Amino acid sequence: MRLGIVGSGLMGGPLGTPIARAGHEVVFGYARTTQKLRKRARNAHGNARAGTPGEAEKDADAILLAVRRSRIEEVPKQAGRSTSARRTPS
């Protein structure tokens, strides 16, 4: 399985790490700094890597959006997408 995780902080990192260690491909695709993103992927071991939000989304079997609500509009733009077509009611 290929999992794209957009947001590698308090929720995305702890959820993606055991999945990568179980042998699945995990692409962490967003963090406040590139350094933090690379560190998260390196510490996850297994088949994890750092990438952009677009790389995390590309060819993923599942995508986990794990960012603060205040950044929900910013992240899809980094992936080259618009949020208007994918909004769900809160």
Secondary structure, DSSP 8 states (H G I E B T S, - for coil): -EEEEE--STTHHHHHHHHHHTT-EEEE---SSHHHHHHHHHHH-TEEEE--HHHHHTT-SEEEE---GGGTTHHHHHTT--SGGG----
